[in-house]
Amino acid sequence: MSTPKTALVLAAGLGTRMRPLTNDRPKALVEVGGRALIDHVLDRLADAGVETAVVNVHAFADRLEGHLATRRTPRIVISDERACLLETGGGLKKARALVGEEPILIANIDSVWIENGVSALEALTGAWDPSRMDACLLLARLDNAIGFDGAGDFFLEDDGRLTFRGEAQAAPFAYMGLHITRPQIVDAEGEGAFSLAPIWRRMADEGRLHGAVMDGFWMHVGDPVARDAAEARLR
């Protein structure tokens, strides 16, 4: 399918692990390679054909909104979470009226990557099939990644279905912080803060959580050490 025209960019986090770099700015405005983290993501989305990015804001919201006002593409719409942080699921539910009813991209702002061949978003949209799945997650191979301190998130079946690592010591793939989903997945959830992870687990049990693997190198930029490592890799 073609790339969704709307994305939700999750930029409302406090950036606690990124301190002291986030003492005076949101994590989204920490720079890597001379660009703010959120611009790395928004540029990828714009290049892929995304027309509207709904961005949720909380910490240093005015400063982030001021930065976003300088962009031309994609069109920016603000989902205001100044009053309360809502996590990933609550953030999507808060933004439901803004993102519409068609499948959307959801992106974190702490991923930077270098592609080989097919673009990451082309791989993701090429794998998306709403008749068989409710979400399709972009994955990185752990041996082609830095900054990720876990033992992997998922196993990937031949047909693209995902299973969680569970009790296994390690799994070969990590979630890159970008996925396609039907926005209706949160409609039956309660109000307030909640994570998408339990919803994904239900999808996985039903065989409707799928993944696509990026051909390239992923940098998870979650703290100052990882930021410095990403800077070095980009150089």
C-alpha positions in Angstrom: 0.0 0.0 0.0 1.0 3.6 -0.2 2.4 5.5 2.8 -0.2 6.8 5.2 -0.8 10.5 4.7 -1.0 11.1 8.5 1.5 10.3 11.3 1.4 10.7 15.0 4.8 11.8 16.4 5.2 11.1 20.1 7.2 14.0 21.4 5.6 14.6 24.9 8.1 12.7 27.0 10.1 14.2 29.8 13.4 13.0 28.5 14.6 12.1 32.0 17.3 9.7 30.7 18.7 12.4 28.4 19.6 14.8 31.2 21.4 17.2 31.4 20.8 17.7 27.7 17.1 18.1 28.5 17.5 20.5 31.4 16.4 23.4 29.1 14.6 21.7 26.2 12.4 18.8 25.3 14.1 15.6 24.2 12.7 16.2 20.7 15.0 19.2 20.4 18.3 17.5 21.4 20.5 17.6 18.4 22.3 14.8 16.6 24.4 15.4 13.6 23.4 19.1 13.6 19.6 18.5 13.5 17.0 18.1 16.3 15.9 14.6 16.9 12.3 15.4 15.8 13.6 16.8 12.5 15.3 13.5 11.7 11.9 11.8 12.1 9.8 14.5 10.4 12.2 14.7 7.4 11.9 10.9 6.9 8.1 11.2 7.1 8.0 14.0 4.6 10.3 12.2 2.2 8.0 9.2 2.3 4.9 11.3 1.4 3.4 11.9 4.8 1.3 15.1 4.5 0.3 15.8 8.2 2.2 15.1 11.4 0.2 15.3 14.6 2.8 16.0 17.3 2.0 15.6 21.0 3.7 18.1 23.4 4.2 18.3 27.1 7.7 19.3 28.5 8.9 22.6 27.2 5.8 22.6 24.9 6.1 26.3 23.9 9.7 25.9 22.8 8.8 22.8 20.8 5.8 24.4 19.2 8.0 27.4 18.2 10.5 25.1 16.6 7.8 23.2 14.7 6.4 26.5 13.4 9.5 26.9 11.3 8.9 23.8 9.3 7.1 23.7 6.0 6.6 19.9 5.5 4.8 17.9 6.7 2.0 20.1 8.0 2.1 20.1 11.8 -0.9 19.7 14.0 -0.4 19.9 17.8 -2.0 17.5 20.2 -1.7 19.3 23.6 -0.7 17.2 26.6 0.5 20.0 28.8 -2.0 19.1 31.4 -1.1 15.4 31.7 1.4 12.9 30.2 -0.7 10.2 28.6 2.0 7.6 27.4 1.8 6.0 24.0 -1.8 4.6 24.0 -3.3 7.6 25.9 -1.5 9.9 23.5 -3.1 8.2 20.5 -6.5 8.3 22.1 -6.1 12.0 22.9 -5.2 12.6 19.2 -7.9 10.4 17.8 -10.0 13.3 16.4 -6.8 14.7 14.8 -5.5 11.6 13.1 -8.7 10.4 11.4 -9.9 6.9 10.6 -7.4 5.6 8.0 -4.2 3.7 9.0 -1.5 6.0 10.4 2.2 5.9 11.1 3.2 6.4 14.7 6.8 7.5 15.4 9.0 8.0 18.5 11.6 10.8 18.3 14.6 8.9 19.6 15.5 6.9 16.5 18.0 7.9 13.8 19.0 5.5 11.1 21.2 5.0 8.0 19.5 3.1 5.2 20.9 0.6 2.7 18.8 0.2 -0.5 15.1 0.1 0.2 14.0 2.9 2.6 12.8 1.9 6.0 9.4 3.4 5.5 9.0 1.6 2.1 9.8 -1.7 3.8 7.2 -0.9 6.5 4.4 0.2 4.1 5.2 -2.6 1.7 4.6 -5.2 4.5 1.4 -3.6 5.8 -1.8 -5.5 5.1 -4.8 -4.5 7.1 -6.7 -7.6 6.2 -4.1 -9.7 8.2 -2.8 -7.3 10.8 -3.8 -4.5 13.2 -0.2 -3.1 13.5 3.0 -3.6 11.7 6.2 -2.6 13.5 9.5 -1.5 12.0 12.3 -3.7 13.4 16.1 -3.5 13.5 18.5 -6.4 13.8 20.4 -6.1 17.1 23.7 -6.7 15.3 23.0 -3.6 13.2 22.2 -1.2 16.0 23.7 0.9 18.8 22.2 2.5 21.8 19.7 -0.3 22.5 20.5 -1.8 25.9 18.0 -4.6 25.9 18.2 -8.3 24.8 15.8 -7.8 21.9 12.0 -7.5 21.7 10.7 -9.9 19.2 10.9 -13.0 17.1 9.8 -12.8 13.5 7.9 -15.6 11.8 8.3 -16.4 8.1 4.9 -14.9 7.4 5.8 -11.6 9.3 3.9 -12.4 12.5 5.7 -11.2 15.7 6.0 -13.0 19.0 7.4 -11.3 22.1 10.7 -12.4 23.6 9.0 -13.5 26.7 11.2 -15.7 28.9 13.8 -16.3 26.2 17.3 -14.9 27.0 17.4 -12.9 23.8 15.5 -12.2 20.6 17.1 -11.0 17.3 15.0 -7.9 16.6 14.3 -4.6 18.4 11.4 -2.3 17.8 12.7 0.9 16.2 10.0 3.2 17.4 8.0 3.4 14.2 4.9 1.5 13.1 1.7 1.5 11.1 -1.6 0.8 12.9 -5.3 1.2 12.7 -6.0 4.2 15.0 -9.2 2.5 16.2 -7.2 0.1 18.4 -7.5 2.5 21.3 -11.2 3.3 20.9 -12.3 0.7 23.5 -9.7 1.7 26.1 -10.4 3.9 29.1 -9.3 7.5 29.5 -6.0 8.7 30.9 -2.5 7.4 30.5 -1.8 3.9 29.2 0.7 2.1 27.0 0.2 0.5 23.6 2.2 -2.5 24.8 -0.7 -4.5 26.3 -2.7 -3.9 23.1 0.2 -5.3 21.1 0.4 -8.4 23.3 -3.3 -9.1 22.6 -2.6 -8.6 18.8 0.3 -11.0 19.0 -1.9 -13.6 20.7 -4.4 -13.2 17.8 -1.6 -13.4 15.1 -2.3 -9.8 14.1 0.9 -8.1 15.2 3.4 -8.1 12.3 6.8 -6.7 11.6 9.1 -5.5 8.8 12.9 -5.4 9.1 14.9 -2.3 8.1 17.9 -2.8 5.8 20.3 -0.5 7.4 21.9 0.7 10.7 19.7 1.9 13.6 20.8 4.3 16.4 18.6 4.5 19.5 19.3 7.9 21.0 18.0 7.5 24.5 20.7 9.1 26.7 23.8 11.4 26.3 26.1 8.5 25.8 23.9 7.1 23.0 23.7 10.6 21.5 27.5 10.8 21.3 27.7 7.4 19.8 25.2 8.3 17.1 27.1 11.6 16.4 30.3 9.5 15.9 28.5 7.0 13.6 27.0 9.8 11.5 30.4 11.4 11.0 
